Amino acid sequence: MNKPLPNSIEARDVAYHLHSYTDARKHEEAGPLIVEKGEGIYVEDNNGKRYIEGMAGLWSVALGFGEQRLIDAATRQMQKLPYYHTFTHKGHGPSAELAEKLVNMAPVPMSKAYFTNSGSEANDTAIKLIWYRSNALGQPERKKIISRVKGYHGVTLAAASLTGLPNNHRSFDLPIEGVLHTTCPHYRTMKKEGESEQDFAKRCAVDLEELILKEGPETIAAFFAEPVMGAGGVIVPPDGYWEAVQPVLKKYDILFVADEVICGFGRTGNMFGTETYNLQPDIMTLSKQLSSSYMPVSALLVNEKVYGPVADESHKIGVWGHGYTGSGHPVGAAVALENLKIIEERDLISHVKEISPQFMKRLKQLGEQDMAVEARGIGLIGAVEFAHEKAPDVGAVGGRINRAMQERGLISRNMGDALAFCPPLIISEAQVNEMFDIAEAAVADVAKDLG
Ligand SMILES: Cc1ncc(COP(=O)(O)O)c(C=O)c1O
C-alpha cells in the first residue's frame, strides 16, 4: 500500500483509529484498506477494486453482503422498537422468539438461551455461569477451566485467557489464574515418530486426563473447545479425537462448552459442529453466522444441569447479577431470526454439503503447489500451510502470500503461514473455482519472487 494522501479517509483513519489485530506503527506507514460496499461474496474498496471475501469477513457473513431481507428485518424492527433491554423481568418479542428458536434448534437438549454481543462475551459469560454454578452446588473449589493450545475463544480478560495463542497473552499479563491449556490436536505438528492419527487422538485424551489428575479432578469445572479450531489455523481434529476426549470429561463430571462461534449455522456441513462430531456439550456459545454479522449478537445455550443450580442460586441471592445493555437487543434478535429463516428456507446446509467436495478438492490442489506443506478443512472452512527456506520467520511466507492474494483480488487471512479459506456459505461452485484460481496464481507469484 502507498502512503495515504493528506486528508483522505485513509489519512484520517491513520490519524484517529487504533485497529484490532494490527501492528499500530506499521499501520501509520501503510494505512488501511478501506472497504466501501459489498454484494454476495464480493466486497469493493474505495478505489473500485473488487475482492472475493474469502473469509466471509471474520468467518461470519454466511449470507454474503447485501442480503436485502436482513436489511428489511433490521429496518422494520428499528421502526417498531429500536431498543429495549432484558433486565429485571423485561423483555420483547424478538429476544423471546430467538431464545425459543435456538433452544429448539439445538442438537442436544438445552434449557435456556442467554444473549450477549460478541463471542468473547458469550465465553466470558459461560465462565461466570460455571463459577456461579460451582458455588451453588457447594463446590467452591471447582473453578479451574481447561482449554487447548491454539484454541481461540476471544479477547476479553477471561476469554483471552482461554485462547491458547501467545499474542493474546503477551504483554497483557494473561492468562488469569486457573485457566489451563491442554494439547493442541494438530496431528502433523504434534504427532510422535511413527504415531498413527488414532493413537495421537488417544494421546490427546491421555494428556487431558493427566492434567486433570495433576490439578485434582475436584478443582476442574469445565473444558472449552471449538469443534474445529478456527483462528488457531483451522485445525480439524484427528480421527477419533472427540470419541476419546468426551469420556474423560464425563468420568470427572467436567462441563463441556462447545464454542460454536465459527462452526455454528452450517460452516462444517451440518447446522452445528456438535452434530458433525457427535458432541454432547452442556453449553454452546454462538455468534458470527447467527446474524451473518449484520448485527453484533451472540448467545449461549445452557442445559438443565447448568440452568438449574444457577436459577436456584439467583433465587437465593435475589438476582443473577449479570447482563449487558445490549443483551437480546431487539434489532440484533430480529436480524438473527430472519437470518436463520433464510438459512432454513434456502436449505443452505444442503448447499454446503453439495459445494464442499469441490471446495475440498481445490483446497487439496492448492496444498500440492510449490511451498505448500499441508491442506486441511471440512465443510466450507479450510487452510493451506506454506513454508519456504528463504522466508523462515513464522508468518513470513504466509504474509507474502496473503498480500499477493489481496493484490489479485482475494481477501484471505494468514495465521502464521497458514492461509485460511472460509467464504460466505452462499458461494457457488464457479466462485469456489474463481477463488482458488486466484489463490494458485498468488502462490505462484510468491514462489517466483522467492526463487
Ligand atoms: C471460536 C471463536 N470463539 C470466540 C470468538 C470471539 O468472538 P468475538 O470476536 O465476537 O469476541 C471467535 C472470534 O473469532 C471465535 O472464532
The ligand as an SDF file (V2000), in Angstrom:
LIG
                    3D

 16 16  0  0  0  0  0  0  0  0999 V2000
  -14.3360  -19.8000   18.0300 C   0  0  0  0  0  0  0  0  0  0  0  0
  -14.3960  -18.3660   18.4400 C   0  0  0  0  0  0  0  0  0  0  0  0
  -14.8190  -18.0600   19.6760 N   0  0  0  0  0  0  0  0  0  0  0  0
  -14.9130  -16.7970   20.0930 C   0  0  0  0  0  0  0  0  0  0  0  0
  -14.5570  -15.7490   19.2600 C   0  0  0  0  0  0  0  0  0  0  0  0
  -14.6260  -14.3570   19.7680 C   0  0  0  0  0  0  0  0  0  0  0  0
  -15.6530  -13.6610   19.1510 O   0  0  0  0  0  0  0  0  0  0  0  0
  -15.6720  -12.0630   19.1330 P   0  0  0  0  0  0  0  0  0  0  0  0
  -14.5670  -11.6240   18.2250 O   0  0  0  0  0  0  0  0  0  0  0  0
  -17.0260  -11.7420   18.6070 O   0  0  0  0  0  0  0  0  0  0  0  0
  -15.4820  -11.6100   20.5320 O   0  0  0  0  0  0  0  0  0  0  0  0
  -14.1230  -16.0120   17.9700 C   0  0  0  0  0  0  0  0  0  0  0  0
  -13.7490  -14.9230   17.0580 C   0  0  0  0  0  0  0  0  0  0  0  0
  -13.1790  -15.1230   16.0070 O   0  0  0  0  0  0  0  0  0  0  0  0
  -14.0250  -17.3600   17.5540 C   0  0  0  0  0  0  0  0  0  0  0  0
  -13.5740  -17.6680   16.3420 O   0  0  0  0  0  0  0  0  0  0  0  0
  1  2  1  0
  2  3  1  0
  2 15  2  0
  3  4  2  0
  4  5  1  0
  5  6  1  0
  5 12  2  0
  6  7  1  0
  7  8  1  0
  8  9  2  0
  8 10  1  0
  8 11  1  0
 12 13  1  0
 12 15  1  0
 13 14  2  0
 15 16  1  0
M  END
$$$$
